[in-house]
Amino acid sequence: MKMNELILPYSAILFFLFICCKTEKKDNSKCITSTSELESIEPTLNYYKGDPSTDSLWINTLDKLEEPSFMRQGDYINVYFKYDQIVEGYEVIAKWKAFDPKCETGYLLMNFYNTRTGRNFQYISEKYSNYHTRELAYLDSFNGFQEGDIFHFEYIYPQNNREYKAFQLGYYTPFQFLDIDFDGEQELLVNDDGQYQGGNFYEVYKITTTGLVKADYVPLNCIQNNSIIDTINQTITIKSWAGAAYGTSTFFSKQKNQVNPIRFPKLHENDSWITEYYRQKNNIFSLDSIHEFFNDTVYIYYLSAEGHFILKDSTVLGEVIPIPDNIDDVTK
């Protein structure tokens, strides 16, 4: 990947400041991220209460599914919801166990039924919320979730994001399907609804004949709503921010052959997920370039033909070092 190999003045980083701010992913401290809501248009809370007499068929489907052990413990509130739209060929229904009547969070068992193939798979979460459960819980007129509540929700499409052409992942979208690893098959991406200062993270799952398999590797385990997914050129850009004076944009590209990096740049701050990338073996993505914002300068590191990272136009900062046997030695 060819990048502009420059060190930029302070004025050139205003774009970074526009889309970046500090946030941390809950239960995943390795990803410190950037971005705001990217001018997302807050949707209208569109829903209506269901009726057991007309909704019993899909509710019975949920009740027949085996719940994980954690969902069978405790005295939580059984709430059922369904998205009235068919999303990428899937009918989506869920049993959600609210932790208390005015809580937006709870256990989740969500069923995806493929209307074309007749196959089902389930997404399970020990801590789940979305735009609808959150907004309902916060409504002054809402008396709280009650046992057996039934809701019909309107699916929030990712096009709700004004910057959709550049940022394909919706801020409010509860889940979506996208071929994010460029293998010709769509993955399931689930919004964690973290509402961090910088935005929301997405968990990525491969859809297999036996269920979901989490893609727990860089860059797919650091996807957020400001990540740039270029399906044409098969590239992913991850933006991160840590404090007012430090951030990175990291550029990955899909490779035909597996990649085992041999060197990595010593940045001004430790981006632990970049370190994790270099711990990984047999990467299918190469890390091509890093734009590091530090104080009032952007330092651009690029991957040379020899497989080493080089800092353009700097002889003092951005030392390139070989990976030691114990990578933690250079990240302390």
Phi and psi in degrees as a GROMACS rama.xvg file:
@    title "Ramachandran Plot"
@    xaxis  label "Phi"
@    yaxis  label "Psi"
@TYPE xy
-94.3349  124.734  LYS-2
-117.591  159.097  MET-3
-66.1775  113.667  ASN-4
-94.0269  78.7109  GLU-5
-136.16  159.892  LEU-6
-105.6  122.458  ILE-7
-95.2447  146.88  LEU-8
-72.5715  171.875  PRO-9
-57.1455  -39.2971  TYR-10
-63.2657  -26.5398  SER-11
-75.2928  -11.1127  ALA-12
-97.977  9.49723  ILE-13
-61.9528  -32.5619  LEU-14
-61.5682  -39.7492  PHE-15
-61.8739  -42.3048  PHE-16
-66.108  -29.2926  LEU-17
-66.5662  -37.6197  PHE-18
-107.451  -0.662535  ILE-19
-120.164  146.169  CYS-20
-162.87  170.771  CYS-21
-82.5992  140.422  LYS-22
-161.053  160.432  THR-23
-129.821  141.972  GLU-24
-77.9388  132.213  LYS-25
-66.7919  139.627  LYS-26
59.4673  21.3696  ASP-27
-158.005  75.9994  ASN-28
-72.6569  -8.22605  SER-29
-71.9955  -19.556  LYS-30
-107.757  107.065  CYS-31
-105.749  125.418  ILE-32
-124.905  176.488  THR-33
-116.915  -175.188  SER-34
85.1382  152.453  THR-35
-98.912  -158.382  SER-36
-78.702  5.77728  GLU-37
54.2136  41.4244  LEU-38
57.604  31.5168  GLU-39
-63.5498  141.113  SER-40
-85.0623  118.135  ILE-41
-65.7221  125.626  GLU-42
-73.7573  165.177  PRO-43
-80.5012  141.292  THR-44
-75.3103  87.8364  LEU-45
-97.3659  115.957  ASN-46
-160.523  166.343  TYR-47
-150.622  155.489  TYR-48
-77.3968  138.558  LYS-49
-88.2542  -178.802  GLY-50
-132.488  128.685  ASP-51
-55.783  -31.8929  PRO-52
-70.1467  -30.0295  SER-53
-102.678  -16.7964  THR-54
-107.962  8.70325  ASP-55
-64.2796  -30.7687  SER-56
-62.5282  -51.8115  LEU-57
-76.2134  -26.9141  TRP-58
-67.067  -40.8205  ILE-59
-63.0127  -35.3268  ASN-60
-59.2624  -44.6482  THR-61
-66.1166  -41.8454  LEU-62
-67.0225  -23.1113  ASP-63
-82.925  -14.3323  LYS-64
-74.3498  142.427  LEU-65
-73.4187  126.276  GLU-66
-86.4494  145.923  GLU-67
-64.5149  160.157  PRO-68
-59.0689  -36.1027  SER-69
-66.9893  -26.3443  PHE-70
-77.4514  -17.8383  MET-71
-89.9117  -2.23898  ARG-72
-102.709  147.107  GLN-73
84.2866  164.484  GLY-74
-107.286  77.1317  ASP-75
-102.495  169.105  TYR-76
-92.2366  120.322  ILE-77
-80.0747  115.771  ASN-78
-122.868  140.025  VAL-79
-116.628  138.292  TYR-80
-143.402  155.217  PHE-81
-139.041  140.867  LYS-82
-89.1848  124.96  TYR-83
-71.8186  -22.7659  ASP-84
-85.5368  145.329  GLN-85
-81.0077  121.835  ILE-86
-106.355  111.549  VAL-87
51.0262  39.7229  GLU-88
86.2391  2.4397  GLY-89
-109.925  135.134  TYR-90
-90.9219  128.236  GLU-91
-120.71  121.608  VAL-92
-131.421  158.366  ILE-93
-151.425  146.906  ALA-94
-108.094  123.708  LYS-95
-125.196  127.01  TRP-96
-105.738  96.7335  LYS-97
-64.1791  139.834  ALA-98
-70.8164  -28.3708  PHE-99
-159.87  168.645  ASP-100
-58.2996  -31.6773  PRO-101
-110.018  24.1835  LYS-102
-101.729  136.069  CYS-103
-83.9502  -4.4499  GLU-104
-115.996  148.719  THR-105
-172.19  179.34  GLY-106
-72.3121  153.095  TYR-107
-139.04  137.216  LEU-108
-128.22  106.989  LEU-109
-112.933  130.263  MET-110
-108.25  130.263  ASN-111
-109.803  117.882  PHE-112
-109.321  118.646  TYR-113
-80.1412  111.134  ASN-114
-70.9675  -14.2142  THR-115
-90.1426  -39.4113  ARG-116
-103.883  -17.3383  THR-117
80.1816  6.49112  GLY-118
-90.7112  153.183  ARG-119
-121.117  152.277  ASN-120
-145.538  161.262  PHE-121
-121.314  143.724  GLN-122
-110.16  131.003  TYR-123
-123.835  138.681  ILE-124
-141.997  140.83  SER-125
-86.5973  -7.74188  GLU-126
-155.714  96.6822  LYS-127
-130.562  137.593  TYR-128
-146.392  162.122  SER-129
-145.166  -178.335  ASN-130
-56.0429  -42.6652  TYR-131
-69.2893  -46.6634  HIS-132
-64.5997  -35.9879  THR-133
-69.0062  -48.9871  ARG-134
-67.3241  -35.9822  GLU-135
-62.4917  -46.3784  LEU-136
-62.0427  -30.4112  ALA-137
-89.76  -8.19606  TYR-138
-65.5668  131.327  LEU-139
-62.7707  -32.0723  ASP-140
-84.5903  -3.92843  SER-141
-88.5405  128.582  PHE-142
-88.377  3.62132  ASN-143
104.923  157.424  GLY-144
-72.3466  137.776  PHE-145
-118.242  152.275  GLN-146
-54.84  126.923  GLU-147
84.7039  6.38498  GLY-148
-56.2313  143.23  ASP-149
-126.333  128.32  ILE-150
-128.71  144.718  PHE-151
-110.952  121.52  HIS-152
-106.537  151.974  PHE-153
-93.8775  122.606  GLU-154
-62.9553  136.61  TYR-155
-98.233  109.576  ILE-156
-74.398  150.186  TYR-157
-64.0794  -20.399  PRO-158
-63.622  -9.31165  GLN-159
-59.6223  -23.2837  ASN-160
-76.5924  123.528  ASN-161
-62.0252  -27.0384  ARG-162
-97.1371  30.1524  GLU-163
-57.3032  -36.1893  TYR-164
-62.8551  -33.0719  LYS-165
-93.5142  -38.4099  ALA-166
-117.279  101.01  PHE-167
-80.6769  -8.85538  GLN-168
-99.2585  127.937  LEU-169
-77.036  144.2  GLY-170
-69.8515  -40.6232  TYR-171
-98.6694  -10.0995  TYR-172
-63.1255  124.784  THR-173
-69.6437  -33.9295  PRO-174
-161.984  161.323  PHE-175
-158.777  168.312  GLN-176
-114.085  132.869  PHE-177
-158.809  138.927  LEU-178
-79.619  80.4223  ASP-179
-84.3407  -17.0295  ILE-180
-105.094  7.24223  ASP-181
59.8565  40.0282  PHE-182
-105.518  6.93125  ASP-183
92.2203  -5.255  GLY-184
-121.065  139.389  GLU-185
-74.2189  142.123  GLN-186
-102.81  159.468  GLU-187
-92.479  127.038  LEU-188
-115.288  124.476  LEU-189
-113.544  124.052  VAL-190
-73.1357  129.594  ASN-191
-83.3853  -5.66935  ASP-192
53.0876  37.2813  ASP-193
-71.3504  -24.7681  GLY-194
52.4647  40.6178  GLN-195
-70.2271  168.378  TYR-196
-57.2146  -28.754  GLN-197
-101.494  -6.51019  GLY-198
134.28  -159.332  GLY-199
-120.482  146.604  ASN-200
-91.5378  157.464  PHE-201
-120.754  131.514  TYR-202
-86.775  139.745  GLU-203
-110.977  132.001  VAL-204
-130.056  133.496  TYR-205
-77.1496  138.54  LYS-206
-97.6116  113.551  ILE-207
-115.677  174.274  THR-208
-69.0391  -16.5741  THR-209
-108.562  5.88964  THR-210
128.655  -159.829  GLY-211
-94.0649  142.331  LEU-212
-126.727  121.269  VAL-213
-71.0928  134.369  LYS-214
-87.4848  88.7696  ALA-215
-101.473  62.4934  ASP-216
-149.8  154.341  TYR-217
-74.647  133.664  VAL-218
-93.2482  -1.63808  PRO-219
-73.0371  -16.9874  LEU-220
-94.6318  11.8987  ASN-221
-127.547  24.4186  CYS-222
-74.2174  136.823  ILE-223
-141.874  177.146  GLN-224
-71.8813  -6.9627  ASN-225
-105.241  5.64892  ASN-226
-68.3647  141.354  SER-227
-98.1176  116.449  ILE-228
-108.057  107.435  ILE-229
-101.098  96.9609  ASP-230
-73.8684  -19.6214  THR-231
-74.7544  -52.0861  ILE-232
-91.5029  -1.21992  ASN-233
57.3236  54.5706  GLN-234
-127.932  154.196  THR-235
-130.727  131.531  ILE-236
-114.023  123.246  THR-237
-107.243  127.935  ILE-238
-110.051  135.773  LYS-239
-136.402  156.071  SER-240
-146.163  134.758  TRP-241
-137.667  94.7724  ALA-242
86.9123  -179.318  GLY-243
-79.5199  -15.9147  ALA-244
-124.163  13.6385  ALA-245
-146.5  133.442  TYR-246
-165.025  166.211  GLY-247
-139.225  151.28  THR-248
-121.265  124.194  SER-249
-119.298  131.755  THR-250
-110.111  122.503  PHE-251
-116.368  150.898  PHE-252
-136.837  145.344  SER-253
-72.2997  139.243  LYS-254
-120.67  148.01  GLN-255
-71.7208  -35.2098  LYS-256
-108.104  154.03  ASN-257
-66.3099  146.665  GLN-258
-115.145  129.481  VAL-259
-123.135  95.4911  ASN-260
-64.2133  148.383  PRO-261
-113.684  -17.5909  ILE-262
-142.659  156.634  ARG-263
-147.083  155.379  PHE-264
-79.9162  144.983  PRO-265
-87.789  103.966  LYS-266
-82.9007  170.818  LEU-267
-67.7347  -32.742  HIS-268
-126.262  161.094  GLU-269
-88.8274  111.461  ASN-270
-91.3367  99.9985  ASP-271
-64.0233  -29.2175  SER-272
-73.4488  -25.792  TRP-273
-66.9648  -42.1966  ILE-274
-59.4178  -40.5507  THR-275
-62.0742  -39.0001  GLU-276
-56.7553  -42.1144  TYR-277
-75.0097  -16.1792  TYR-278
-78.8326  -25.6379  ARG-279
-66.7988  149.518  GLN-280
-110.959  149.156  LYS-281
57.0664  50.5217  ASN-282
-65.8466  141.695  ASN-283
-97.0151  -5.01351  ILE-284
-117.774  138.308  PHE-285
-97.6682  143.941  SER-286
-91.0829  107.395  LEU-287
-92.2067  -32.5399  ASP-288
-160.705  148.97  SER-289
-130.208  126.552  ILE-290
-102.195  114.443  HIS-291
-108.977  117.444  GLU-292
-92.1322  120.258  PHE-293
-135.997  115.034  PHE-294
57.1055  -111.571  ASN-295
-112.536  23.3293  ASP-296
-136.689  145.871  THR-297
-107.153  121.352  VAL-298
-100.733  128.191  TYR-299
-109.778  116.783  ILE-300
-102.181  135.92  TYR-301
-132.911  155.414  TYR-302
-85.29  121.185  LEU-303
-80.2452  170.094  SER-304
-63.553  -23.6596  ALA-305
-82.9387  -1.64099  GLU-306
87.6209  14.7911  GLY-307
-108.718  151.04  HIS-308
-88.0146  133.59  PHE-309
-123.898  138.012  ILE-310
-94.5884  120.684  LEU-311
-72.9492  132.262  LYS-312
61.7818  37.6797  ASP-313
-147.089  130.906  SER-314
-110.343  -1.23029  THR-315
-112.491  -46.5265  VAL-316
-100.645  159.792  LEU-317
73.765  43.3644  GLY-318
-57.7751  134.015  GLU-319
-96.3595  126.115  VAL-320
-128.085  150.522  ILE-321
-71.6356  154.814  PRO-322
-74.8511  121.364  ILE-323
-79.7052  172.73  PRO-324
-59.6128  -39.5847  ASP-325
-113.055  100.506  ASN-326
-64.2973  -21.8683  ILE-327
-64.627  -19.9087  ASP-328
-62.4621  -26.6851  ASP-329
-103.007  2.35041  VAL-330
-115.315  5.31723  THR-331
